[in-house]
Amino acid sequence: MAIDAGQHVRHRSRLDWGIGKVEGSNGESVFVRFGDQLKTIKISFAEQFLEAVTAGELAAGRPKERAGPAVGRIAQCPECGKDLTRGADGEWRPCPHCP
């Protein structure tokens, strides 16, 4: 399973975490927000234990949206490799270093 930012997932062995949203990756780990907690999961484990959530499941159990920007470095620009930041709406801002 490909794990992409913005995708909603469930951890097969930690169902008590509920539905999470993939926030990014650094090449070694995937960062998933389950409720108000950001979990760091090694990619090898993520591919084994995370499963995609269907649109119907998502509508039935909408995850909590977080407030404010993410803390820590969790994504880099694919062009220049500089850190990306989030806006107040929680969405990734365009890279200020690339045209």
C-alpha atoms as a printed R data frame, in Angstrom:
   type eleno elety resid chain resno       x      y      z
1  ATOM     1    CA   MET     A     1   0.000  0.000  0.000
2  ATOM     2    CA   ALA     A     2   1.360  3.416 -0.932
3  ATOM     3    CA   ILE     A     3   1.131  5.837  1.978
4  ATOM     4    CA   ASP     A     4   0.582  9.438  0.908
5  ATOM     5    CA   ALA     A     5   0.117 12.700  2.815
6  ATOM     6    CA   GLY     A     6  -3.565 13.497  3.291
7  ATOM     7    CA   GLN     A     7  -4.624  9.853  3.218
8  ATOM     8    CA   HIS     A     8  -6.850  8.527  6.016
9  ATOM     9    CA   VAL     A     9  -5.728  5.269  7.606
10 ATOM    10    CA   ARG     A    10  -6.322  2.879 10.488
11 ATOM    11    CA   HIS     A    11  -3.660  0.953 12.451
12 ATOM    12    CA   ARG     A    12  -4.607 -2.745 12.322
13 ATOM    13    CA   SER     A    13  -3.299 -3.609 15.782
14 ATOM    14    CA   ARG     A    14  -4.252 -0.320 17.509
15 ATOM    15    CA   LEU     A    15  -7.935  0.068 16.633
16 ATOM    16    CA   ASP     A    16  -8.380  2.161 19.799
17 ATOM    17    CA   TRP     A    17  -6.472  4.966 18.012
18 ATOM    18    CA   GLY     A    18  -9.347  5.308 15.539
19 ATOM    19    CA   ILE     A    19  -8.938  6.831 12.089
20 ATOM    20    CA   GLY     A    20  -5.812  8.879 11.447
21 ATOM    21    CA   LYS     A    21  -4.606 11.233  8.746
22 ATOM    22    CA   VAL     A    22  -1.149 10.902  7.185
23 ATOM    23    CA   GLU     A    23   0.623 14.238  7.579
24 ATOM    24    CA   GLY     A    24   3.893 13.470  5.859
25 ATOM    25    CA   SER     A    25   7.016 11.373  5.638
26 ATOM    26    CA   ASN     A    26  10.750 11.904  5.887
27 ATOM    27    CA   GLY     A    27  11.773  8.826  3.894
28 ATOM    28    CA   GLU     A    28  12.277  6.683  6.997
29 ATOM    29    CA   SER     A    29   9.067  7.267  8.931
30 ATOM    30    CA   VAL     A    30   5.460  8.217  8.323
31 ATOM    31    CA   PHE     A    31   3.739 10.804 10.539
32 ATOM    32    CA   VAL     A    32   0.072 10.077 11.253
33 ATOM    33    CA   ARG     A    33  -2.249 12.187 13.401
34 ATOM    34    CA   PHE     A    34  -4.681 10.058 15.416
35 ATOM    35    CA   GLY     A    35  -6.969 12.506 17.211
36 ATOM    36    CA   ASP     A    36  -4.699 15.009 18.935
37 ATOM    37    CA   GLN     A    37  -1.583 12.789 18.888
38 ATOM    38    CA   LEU     A    38   1.024 12.675 16.147
39 ATOM    39    CA   LYS     A    39   2.428  9.146 15.808
40 ATOM    40    CA   THR     A    40   5.757  8.391 14.118
41 ATOM    41    CA   ILE     A    41   5.728  4.983 12.434
42 ATOM    42    CA   LYS     A    42   8.659  3.427 10.546
43 ATOM    43    CA   ILE     A    43   7.747  2.974  6.877
44 ATOM    44    CA   SER     A    44   8.341 -0.795  7.019
45 ATOM    45    CA   PHE     A    45   5.816 -1.081  9.882
46 ATOM    46    CA   ALA     A    46   3.430  1.407  8.302
47 ATOM    47    CA   GLU     A    47   3.205 -0.674  5.133
48 ATOM    48    CA   GLN     A    48   2.413 -3.727  7.256
49 ATOM    49    CA   PHE     A    49   0.049 -2.240  9.859
50 ATOM    50    CA   LEU     A    50  -1.695  0.763  8.274
51 ATOM    51    CA   GLU     A    51  -4.705  0.230  6.044
52 ATOM    52    CA   ALA     A    52  -6.576  2.797  3.971
53 ATOM    53    CA   VAL     A    53  -9.987  3.934  5.213
54 ATOM    54    CA   THR     A    54 -12.857  3.995  2.706
55 ATOM    55    CA   ALA     A    55 -14.872  7.164  2.072
56 ATOM    56    CA   GLY     A    56 -17.897  5.575  3.781
57 ATOM    57    CA   GLU     A    57 -15.891  4.712  6.898
58 ATOM    58    CA   LEU     A    58 -14.418  8.191  6.946
59 ATOM    59    CA   ALA     A    59 -17.844  9.829  6.769
60 ATOM    60    CA   ALA     A    60 -19.058  7.632  9.636
61 ATOM    61    CA   GLY     A    61 -16.060  8.266 11.905
62 ATOM    62    CA   ARG     A    62 -14.568 11.620 10.925
63 ATOM    63    CA   PRO     A    63 -11.207 12.168 12.689
64 ATOM    64    CA   LYS     A    64 -10.697 15.193 14.899
65 ATOM    65    CA   GLU     A    65  -9.083 18.074 13.052
66 ATOM    66    CA   ARG     A    66  -6.116 19.570 14.775
67 ATOM    67    CA   ALA     A    67  -5.693 23.260 15.449
68 ATOM    68    CA   GLY     A    68  -2.593 25.214 14.553
69 ATOM    69    CA   PRO     A    69   0.540 24.288 12.694
70 ATOM    70    CA   ALA     A    70   2.359 21.002 13.153
71 ATOM    71    CA   VAL     A    71   5.332 20.938 15.477
72 ATOM    72    CA   GLY     A    72   8.635 19.614 14.195
73 ATOM    73    CA   ARG     A    73  10.028 18.875 10.773
74 ATOM    74    CA   ILE     A    74   7.836 16.384  8.970
75 ATOM    75    CA   ALA     A    75   8.074 17.235  5.274
76 ATOM    76    CA   GLN     A    76  10.545 18.669  2.815
77 ATOM    77    CA   CYS     A    77  10.143 20.290 -0.585
78 ATOM    78    CA   PRO     A    78  10.654 17.619 -3.272
79 ATOM    79    CA   GLU     A    79  12.544 20.163 -5.453
80 ATOM    80    CA   CYS     A    80  15.032 21.810 -3.068
81 ATOM    81    CA   GLY     A    81  14.767 19.703  0.107
82 ATOM    82    CA   LYS     A    82  14.030 22.677  2.393
83 ATOM    83    CA   ASP     A    83  11.499 22.259  5.207
84 ATOM    84    CA   LEU     A    84   7.872 23.014  4.402
85 ATOM    85    CA   THR     A    85   5.512 24.708  6.829
86 ATOM    86    CA   ARG     A    86   1.764 24.678  7.392
87 ATOM    87    CA   GLY     A    87  -0.595 27.623  7.270
88 ATOM    88    CA   ALA     A    88  -3.151 28.438  9.960
89 ATOM    89    CA   ASP     A    89  -5.620 26.226  8.073
90 ATOM    90    CA   GLY     A    90  -3.333 23.214  8.571
91 ATOM    91    CA   GLU     A    91  -2.539 22.888  4.842
92 ATOM    92    CA   TRP     A    92   1.023 22.790  3.505
93 ATOM    93    CA   ARG     A    93   2.269 26.139  2.226
94 ATOM    94    CA   PRO     A    94   4.083 26.310 -1.129
95 ATOM    95    CA   CYS     A    95   7.857 26.229 -0.852
96 ATOM    96    CA   PRO     A    96   9.120 29.835 -0.532
97 ATOM    97    CA   HIS     A    97  12.466 28.835 -2.097
98 ATOM    98    CA   CYS     A    98  11.132 27.351 -5.353
99 ATOM    99    CA   PRO     A    99   9.331 29.226 -8.146
